[in-house]
């Protein structure tokens, strides 16, 4: 079982979940041919990745 020991562990988990949701939305958009849905899912994935990078930078700065 994975133990969450600090705030960054939870933060990374949330970013990962958001990224997976964004990927699912983008794939759904591809199957339905909905361009705006594809864009929205891609933005969600990119935003989650950027948030994870910012969090990692802050986490490293705390050490």
LINSUL-V208946 format. One line per field, one symbol per residue. ss: DSSP state (a for helix, b for strand, c for the rest). phi: phi as a letter, one per 30 degrees, with the letter a starting at -180 (. if undefined). burial: # if it has 24 or more other C-alpha atoms within 12 Angstrom, else .. Layout:
# LINSUL-V208946
ss: ???
phi: ???
burial: ???
This chain:
# LINSUL-V208946
ss: ccccccaaaaaaaaaaaaaaaaaaaaaaaaaaccaaaaaaaaaaaaaaaaaaaaaaaaaaaac
phi: .dcccbdddddddddddddddddddddddddcicddddddddddddddddddddddddddddd
burial: ..........##..##.##.###.##...........#.###.##.###.##...........
